[in-house]
Amino acid sequence: MMASGLIEFGGSVSLTFDCGMWAAYRNPLEVIGTEGIIEVPHAYSIPAGKAGFFLNANGERREMEVPDANAYSEQGDHFAEAAFNGRPLRYDAADAIRNMKVVDACLLSARERIRVHL
């Protein structure tokens, strides 16, 4: 019911994550780069009026405002535009397949306690 992991990409890029159904509720996302940090306090479930994020670079912290939007409604609207009006999807089916391969690799790694290479 809880997990953490490390995913390594080419170009010295990595991703660490932790999640869990037994953990206290958290909702942040951090992107840490060589020149700064992006902090998204409400990354996955966004309360009204809290859609912004913070950019920390060069010793300065700036709040970046983003219009409020319901991510689930946006996804549904986007799919409807593609299905009914022929608009291209933002991400193709191959992207979903690649994502599922990563999820499957994480599950295999956790179950077998091994490092999985894709």
C-alpha positions as CSV (number, residue, x, y, z in Angstrom):
1,M,0.0,0.0,0.0
2,M,3.1,2.2,0.0
3,A,5.9,2.5,-2.6
4,S,8.9,4.6,-3.5
5,G,11.2,4.3,-6.4
6,L,14.0,5.7,-8.6
7,I,13.7,5.9,-12.4
8,E,16.8,6.7,-14.4
9,F,16.6,8.2,-17.9
10,G,19.4,9.0,-20.3
11,G,21.3,12.3,-20.1
12,S,21.8,12.0,-16.3
13,V,18.1,12.6,-15.6
14,S,16.3,10.8,-12.8
15,L,13.0,10.7,-11.1
16,T,12.3,9.7,-7.5
17,F,8.8,9.2,-6.2
18,D,6.9,8.0,-3.2
19,C,3.2,7.3,-2.8
20,G,0.9,5.3,-0.6
21,M,-2.6,4.7,0.5
22,W,-1.5,4.4,4.1
23,A,0.4,7.7,4.2
24,A,-0.9,11.1,5.2
25,Y,-2.4,13.0,2.4
26,R,0.1,15.0,0.3
27,N,-0.2,16.5,-3.1
28,P,3.1,18.3,-4.0
29,L,5.5,17.9,-7.0
30,E,9.0,19.2,-7.2
31,V,11.2,19.5,-10.3
32,I,14.8,19.9,-9.3
33,G,17.2,21.1,-12.0
34,T,20.8,22.3,-12.1
35,E,19.7,26.0,-12.0
36,G,16.6,26.0,-9.8
37,I,13.5,24.2,-8.4
38,I,9.9,24.3,-9.5
39,E,7.5,23.6,-6.6
40,V,3.9,22.7,-7.3
41,P,2.1,22.5,-3.9
42,H,-1.2,21.2,-5.3
43,A,-0.1,19.0,-8.3
44,Y,-2.7,16.3,-8.6
45,S,-5.8,17.5,-6.7
46,I,-6.1,21.3,-7.1
47,P,-8.3,23.3,-4.7
48,A,-10.0,26.3,-6.3
49,G,-7.7,29.3,-6.3
50,K,-4.5,27.2,-5.8
51,A,-3.4,26.3,-9.3
52,G,-0.1,28.2,-9.2
53,F,3.4,27.1,-8.6
54,F,6.7,28.5,-7.4
55,L,9.9,29.0,-9.4
56,N,13.1,29.1,-7.3
57,A,16.1,30.3,-9.2
58,N,19.1,32.5,-8.6
59,G,18.2,33.0,-4.9
60,E,14.7,34.3,-5.9
61,R,11.3,32.7,-5.3
62,R,8.6,33.8,-7.7
63,E,5.0,32.7,-7.5
64,M,3.6,31.8,-11.0
65,E,-0.1,32.1,-11.4
66,V,-2.1,29.6,-13.5
67,P,-5.8,29.8,-14.3
68,D,-8.0,27.4,-12.3
69,A,-9.1,24.3,-14.2
70,N,-10.6,20.9,-13.4
71,A,-8.1,18.5,-14.8
72,Y,-10.7,15.7,-15.2
73,S,-13.0,18.0,-17.1
74,E,-10.1,19.2,-19.3
75,Q,-9.2,15.6,-20.1
76,G,-12.8,14.8,-21.0
77,D,-13.2,17.8,-23.1
78,H,-9.9,17.1,-24.9
79,F,-10.9,13.5,-25.6
80,A,-14.4,14.6,-26.8
81,E,-12.7,17.1,-29.2
82,A,-10.5,14.3,-30.6
83,A,-13.3,11.7,-30.8
84,F,-16.1,13.9,-32.2
85,N,-14.2,16.6,-34.1
86,G,-11.1,14.8,-35.3
87,R,-8.6,17.0,-33.3
88,P,-5.3,15.3,-32.7
89,L,-4.6,14.0,-29.2
90,R,-1.8,15.7,-27.2
91,Y,-0.2,12.3,-26.6
92,D,-0.5,9.3,-28.9
93,A,-1.2,5.8,-27.9
94,A,2.5,4.9,-28.0
95,D,3.0,7.4,-25.1
96,A,0.4,5.5,-23.0
97,I,2.1,2.2,-23.8
98,R,5.5,3.6,-22.7
99,N,4.0,4.8,-19.5
100,M,2.4,1.4,-18.8
101,K,5.8,-0.3,-19.4
102,V,7.3,1.9,-16.7
103,V,4.5,1.1,-14.3
104,D,4.9,-2.6,-15.0
105,A,8.7,-2.3,-14.5
106,C,8.1,-0.6,-11.2
107,L,5.8,-3.3,-10.0
108,L,8.2,-6.0,-11.1
109,S,11.1,-4.3,-9.4
110,A,9.1,-4.0,-6.1
111,R,7.8,-7.6,-6.3
112,E,11.1,-9.2,-7.2
113,R,13.4,-6.7,-5.5
114,I,15.5,-6.3,-8.7
115,R,16.6,-3.5,-10.9
116,V,14.6,-3.5,-14.2
117,H,16.1,-2.1,-17.4
118,L,13.8,-1.0,-20.2
